[in-house]
Amino acid sequence: MTAYHWRPSADLSVLRLRAELLAQIRAFFAARGVLEVETPALSAAAITDPHLASFKTCYSGPGSQHGRPLYLHTSPEFAMKRLLAAGSGCIYQIARVFRDGEAGSRHNPEFTLLEWYRVGFDHHRLMDEVAELVGMLLAGRLALAEPERLSYRQIFQHHLNLDPHRATVADLAACAETRNISIPTGMPPDDPDPWLDLLLTHCVEPRLGSGRLTFVHDYPASQAALARLRPDDPPVGERFELYINGIELANGFHELGDAVEQHRRFAQENAARRAAGLPIMPMDEHLLAALEFGLPDCAGVALGFDRLVMLATRKTSLAEVLAFPLDRA
Amino acid sequence: MATYSTNEFKSGLKIMLDGDPYAIVENEFVKPGKGQAFNRVKVRNLKTGRVIERTFKSGDTAEGADVVDVELQYLYNDGEYWHFMDPQSYEQITADAATVSDAAKWLKEEAICQVTLWNGVPLSVAPPNFVIMAIVETDPGVRGDTSGGGGKPATLETGAVVRVPLFVQNGEIIKVDTRTGEYVSRVKE
């Protein structure tokens, strides 16, 4: 703890820009008739994804004498889908979200997500809108060429000359070796996904979105998370990510509306948690009930606002755009 | 020795990799939004000085290396080994040429050096940042030159050669910065 740590780590000019960008975002959605909503940060249920860690806290008081666990949301996705199922129409939210275990130049355990859902859109139409919004927010601040769209397969073929949908663990390990990546211990011999993540983070991501918006879409079905599957050969998840200058900025889905499939994925993720010795998370039964009632056909996206500010100001770390990052919190 | 989780990684931490001691130079947390988190770590081999990159799955551990920096007094060189002494315990430690390496030319008897020990054995020796030594050989300078421009080579009592201003003479005592190998000033007796 040093003496100057009471001060913000971001310049006040950057904090003013944050406010200006937030105002622009609100004006953008107001002009399009997208409703701003707020949902709880504390939830009885939590995300089951083994790669996301929820903060757990406890509520004691009226209605709960002995205390009951509540989890800080990692994104407002589940609650927003309940609103969509209840007939809200198109909605957006600017939410503070929380992820345990994540800290670095591009991660802070709490950060601001802009999340929005468009009824009647598929993921490609939503990518158009993301490009419009981000283009508007970065105009005059970061020179950008025309956006591009590449499939997950294309980026792996282009940068590593391999097909991510067909490659075996042996192929992926051999590729990592030729790229001089030291193989971490404990990489699974039977699951290609961590190997794909290894190659993606080390060799592909740093080169994505160089001077432009690069949308990557159609992910392996095993990485679909909450996206619909399209029965191609092999089937792909209708999911996309946005990169600018190597920074992952947004993640979107053509949303899965099938309650049975969603329940199956939650259960599968909890099984993976158990196998990895991670805590089992309570599934969001409200979400499952809402999906059963009926989610309108929609696409949704979550955009990391702090990383956007980082790009707009050409900074290289989140600490430079947050008033008080973890070490000053 | 303790083990360290990737959550404890920071620059300067000493860890064991493939049987060699390393110091962490840089630690970067990378994580795709929906996937496996990794720590990409740059580490310096404390035996060779070579910097390599290693990747860990976040949450994994590495064994700590028993590496400490101690202040030891340089005693003498017996022709093969350099002998040092702990000024508190009077314990003596010897280091070979590979370990002393470039520090050798700055070692004057009684100098306090920083010696890096791994399991009690010297890995490297750092001379004092500044040393004071006599010039044993240099060409006669031009009288009246005080500009410091130009300069000429001068051999010191330990054999080190440094560039000194033209006005500095044979037999004079000078102060040298061992980190840059540069002349700092003349020293009055």
Interface residues (C-beta under 8 A of the other chain):
Chain A: D49 H51 G101 E102 A103 G104 S105 R106 H107 I181 S182 I183 P184 T185 G186 M187 D193 P194 L196 D197 L198 L200 T201 H202 E205 Q223 A225 E241 E248 N251
Chain B: N7 E28 F29 V30 K31 P32 G33 K34 G35 Q36 A37 F38 R40 I52 E53 R54 T55 F56 K57 S58 G59 D60
